[in-house]
Amino acid sequence: MKTVFRSLKEAVGNFGPCALTIGNFDGVHLGHRTLLRQTRQLAHNNGWTSGVLTFDPHPAVIVAPERAPQMICSLQDRLRLLEQAGAERILVLPFTREVSLMEPEEFIETVLVSGLDVRAVVVGQNFHFGRRQAGTPSVLAECGTKYGFDCHFLAPIVYRGEVVSSTAIRGHLSKGNIGQANRLLGRCFSITGEIVSGHGIGSKQTVPTLNLRPGDEIVPAWGVYISETEDLSNGRRWPSITNIGNRPTFGGDELTIETFLLAGLDGMAPEYISVSLRRWVRGERAFSDAPSLRAQILRDVERAKTYWRRVERLQSLPASR
């Protein structure tokens, strides 16, 4: 059975009956995963499918473009993460001007009831929807009674005193707080993209790297990060170290994401990779010359190797009973 539907018309008759959670799910963070777990449990208990309704583009792009956030992950990665979290059906509803003007009850009747055959809805306590965000949890509950579906409203997830949200994660990424961003995500923040040719400087003057073409998603604070690199075509993984910035030592003026693999390629070079950032090392800065930069890179590499040796030791320890 198909998992992802790209229009309401495509989903009608193929989606429900379902328990459904609704949202942008940017990053698919710890709070989102809580919603998904509850949705999956409801579906399992009642013999329904576990469904997700998400939007593309982000609604702010249509209703308030000046406030539209940079996304934490691409739509492709969002769908992959939603599937991994247990979503059996996903509707990516194109968010158009017409959708933005739908009154809350019209949205519920047209999309949720007639379109997706919803039997239960799971959302956060601050969920709003419909024209001018007029749809509140109380409106949703009233319509649930009218149209025959249950509503479940979950409190925000708090991690170490901080409410988990996509906005909070973006803030941490912008400051280079990769550890806290990863904790709120419940996974390592990653950047995916195709490998492109660099300027040849690394292979000649410093160290050879894989150069990743960034997409439109958010890029964290410029600097050096301990990372893990995956070849998305076959799942090969390497411990790595990644520099995000504009190569100030060489007078660069455009964003580059350069990854040095700590282990050999052992095969063909990848064409499309995912770089997961695990730890902040230092900010990007200009050096007086290429040899000075190379010396710093080698120190960074040694720090990354020490980190990965520690990870290997921890992973080799017997599990506590």
C-alpha positions in Angstrom: 0.0 0.0 0.0 1.3 3.4 -0.9 2.6 5.5 2.1 3.0 9.0 0.8 0.2 11.0 -0.9 0.9 14.3 -2.6 -2.7 15.6 -2.8 -6.0 15.2 -1.1 -7.5 13.8 -4.2 -4.9 11.1 -4.3 -5.5 10.1 -0.7 -9.3 9.9 -0.8 -10.4 6.3 -0.3 -6.8 5.1 0.3 -5.9 6.7 3.6 -8.3 5.7 6.5 -9.9 4.9 8.7 -7.1 6.4 10.7 -5.7 8.0 13.8 -4.1 11.2 12.6 -1.6 13.7 13.8 -1.3 17.1 12.1 1.6 19.5 11.8 4.6 20.8 10.0 6.9 18.3 11.8 10.0 20.2 10.8 12.9 18.2 12.2 10.7 15.4 13.5 12.0 16.2 17.0 11.2 14.7 20.4 7.8 16.4 20.7 6.8 15.3 17.2 7.8 11.7 18.1 5.6 11.8 21.1 2.6 12.7 19.0 3.5 10.0 16.5 3.8 7.3 19.3 0.4 8.2 20.6 -1.1 8.2 17.1 0.5 4.8 16.4 -0.8 3.4 19.7 -4.4 4.6 19.0 -4.3 3.1 15.5 -2.9 -0.2 16.7 -5.5 -0.5 19.5 -8.4 0.1 17.1 -7.3 -1.5 13.9 -6.9 1.8 12.1 -3.9 3.1 10.1 -1.5 5.5 11.6 -1.6 8.7 9.6 0.2 12.0 9.4 -1.0 15.2 7.7 1.8 17.7 6.9 2.2 20.6 4.6 4.5 21.8 1.9 5.5 24.6 1.8 5.4 25.7 5.4 2.2 27.7 5.8 4.1 30.9 6.7 5.5 30.9 3.2 2.0 31.7 2.0 0.4 33.7 4.8 3.5 35.6 6.2 6.5 35.1 3.9 8.6 37.6 5.9 8.3 35.3 8.9 8.8 32.0 7.1 11.5 30.0 8.9 14.4 28.1 7.2 13.5 24.5 7.5 15.5 22.1 9.7 15.3 19.3 7.1 14.2 18.9 3.6 10.8 17.4 2.7 12.5 14.2 1.6 14.2 13.8 5.0 11.0 14.8 6.8 9.1 12.0 5.1 11.9 9.5 5.8 11.9 10.4 9.5 8.1 10.2 9.7 8.1 6.8 8.2 10.8 5.6 10.6 8.7 6.9 13.5 5.8 4.6 12.4 3.6 6.7 10.1 1.8 4.3 7.8 0.1 7.0 5.7 1.4 10.5 5.1 -0.5 13.2 3.2 1.7 16.1 2.1 -1.0 18.7 1.6 0.1 21.4 -0.8 -0.4 24.6 1.2 -1.9 27.1 -1.2 -3.7 30.4 -0.8 -7.0 28.5 -1.1 -6.1 26.2 1.7 -5.0 29.1 3.9 -8.5 30.7 3.5 -10.4 27.6 4.6 -12.5 28.1 7.7 -11.7 25.6 10.5 -14.8 23.5 10.1 -14.5 23.5 6.4 -11.0 22.2 6.7 -12.1 19.5 9.1 -15.1 18.4 7.0 -13.3 18.5 3.7 -9.8 17.2 4.6 -10.1 15.2 7.8 -13.5 13.6 7.6 -14.4 13.3 3.9 -10.8 13.1 2.7 -8.9 11.0 5.2 -11.7 9.1 7.1 -10.3 10.3 10.5 -11.4 8.5 13.7 -9.0 10.2 16.1 -6.8 13.3 16.0 -3.7 13.7 18.1 -2.2 17.2 18.3 -0.4 19.5 20.8 -2.3 21.7 23.2 -1.3 24.8 21.3 -2.5 23.5 17.9 -4.1 26.1 15.7 -5.4 25.7 12.1 -7.7 27.2 9.5 -8.2 30.8 8.3 -6.3 33.3 10.5 -5.5 30.4 12.9 -9.1 30.5 14.1 -9.2 26.8 14.7 -8.3 26.1 18.4 -8.3 22.9 20.4 -11.8 23.7 21.6 -13.0 24.2 18.0 -11.4 20.9 17.0 -13.0 19.1 20.0 -16.5 20.5 19.1 -16.1 19.3 15.5 -14.9 16.0 16.8 -18.2 15.6 18.6 -20.2 16.7 15.6 -18.4 14.5 13.0 -17.6 11.5 15.2 -13.9 11.5 15.9 -12.0 11.6 19.2 -9.5 14.3 20.0 -6.3 14.0 22.1 -4.3 17.0 23.1 -0.8 16.5 24.4 1.2 18.8 26.6 4.5 20.2 25.3 7.6 18.0 25.9 10.1 19.6 28.2 13.7 18.4 28.1 16.0 19.6 30.9 13.8 22.7 31.5 13.5 23.7 27.8 10.3 23.2 25.8 11.1 21.1 22.7 10.2 23.0 19.5 11.5 23.6 16.0 12.0 27.2 16.9 14.2 26.3 19.9 16.3 23.9 17.7 16.8 26.6 15.1 18.1 28.9 17.8 20.6 26.4 19.0 21.8 25.6 15.5 22.3 29.3 14.8 24.6 29.6 17.8 26.5 26.4 17.1 25.0 24.6 20.2 24.9 21.4 18.3 24.7 19.2 21.4 21.5 20.8 22.7 20.0 20.9 19.2 20.7 17.1 18.9 19.2 16.4 22.3 16.0 18.2 21.4 15.9 16.5 18.1 16.5 13.1 19.6 19.1 12.4 16.9 22.0 14.1 15.3 21.3 17.1 13.1 22.3 16.3 9.5 22.9 18.1 6.2 22.3 16.2 3.0 23.2 17.0 -0.5 25.2 16.0 -3.6 29.0 16.0 -3.8 30.4 18.8 -6.0 33.8 19.8 -7.2 35.7 22.1 -4.9 38.4 24.6 -5.8 41.2 22.1 -5.6 42.8 24.0 -2.7 42.2 21.2 -0.2 43.9 18.5 -2.2 46.9 20.7 -3.0 47.5 22.8 0.1 45.6 21.5 3.1 43.7 18.1 3.2 41.4 16.6 0.6 37.7 16.8 1.4 34.3 15.9 0.1 32.4 19.1 -0.8 28.7 19.1 -0.2 26.3 21.3 -2.0 23.8 22.7 0.6 20.1 22.9 0.0 17.7 25.6 1.2 17.5 24.2 4.7 19.1 25.9 7.7 22.9 25.8 8.0 24.2 25.9 11.6 26.8 28.4 12.9 29.9 28.4 10.8 32.7 26.4 12.2 34.3 23.0 12.6 32.3 20.0 13.8 33.0 16.4 14.6 30.7 14.5 12.2 29.6 11.2 10.7 29.2 10.9 6.9 26.9 8.5 5.2 26.8 7.5 1.5 23.0 7.6 0.9 23.3 5.2 -2.0 24.5 2.3 -0.1 24.7 3.1 3.7 28.5 3.3 4.0 29.5 5.4 7.0 32.7 7.1 8.0 33.8 9.1 11.1 34.6 12.6 9.8 35.2 16.2 10.6 33.3 18.9 8.8 34.0 22.6 8.2 31.1 25.0 7.4 32.0 28.5 6.2 33.5 30.5 3.4 37.2 29.6 3.5 38.4 33.0 4.8 42.0 31.9 4.6 41.6 31.8 0.8 39.4 34.8 0.4 36.3 32.8 -0.1 32.9 34.5 -0.5 30.4 31.7 -0.7 29.2 29.0 1.7 31.0 25.7 1.5 30.5 22.5 3.5 33.7 20.4 3.4 34.0 17.0 5.1 37.3 15.1 5.7 36.9 11.4 6.2 38.9 9.9 9.1 38.9 6.5 7.4 39.7 5.7 3.7 36.9 5.6 1.2 37.5 2.0 0.4 35.6 2.2 -2.9 34.0 4.7 -5.2 33.6 8.2 -3.9 30.0 8.9 -2.9 27.7 11.1 -5.0 25.1 12.0 -2.4 25.8 12.1 1.3 24.3 12.9 4.7 26.6 14.6 7.2 25.5 14.3 10.8 27.0 16.8 13.2 27.9 15.4 16.6 30.1 18.0 18.4 31.3 21.6 18.0 35.1 21.9 17.7 35.8 25.6 17.0 34.6 28.6 15.0 35.9 29.3 11.5 38.7 31.8 11.3 41.2 33.0 8.9 44.8 31.8 9.1 47.9 33.6 7.8 48.7 31.0 5.2 47.9 27.5 4.0 50.5 25.7 6.1 49.1 27.2 9.3 45.6 26.2 8.3 46.8 22.7 7.5 48.4 22.4 10.9 45.2 23.5 12.6 43.1 21.0 10.5 45.4 18.2 11.5 45.0 19.2 15.2 41.2 19.1 14.6 41.5 15.7 13.0 43.3 14.3 16.0 40.6 15.7 18.3 38.0 14.0 16.2 39.9 10.7 16.2 40.1 10.9 20.0 36.3 11.5 20.1 35.6 8.5 17.9 38.0 6.2 19.9 36.0 7.1 23.0 32.7 6.3 21.2 34.1 2.9 20.1 35.1 2.1 23.7 31.7 3.0 25.0 30.0 1.0 22.4 32.1 -2.0 23.2 31.1 -2.0 26.9 28.6 -4.7 27.9 25.1 -3.5 28.3 24.1 -2.9 31.9 21.5 -5.3 33.2 
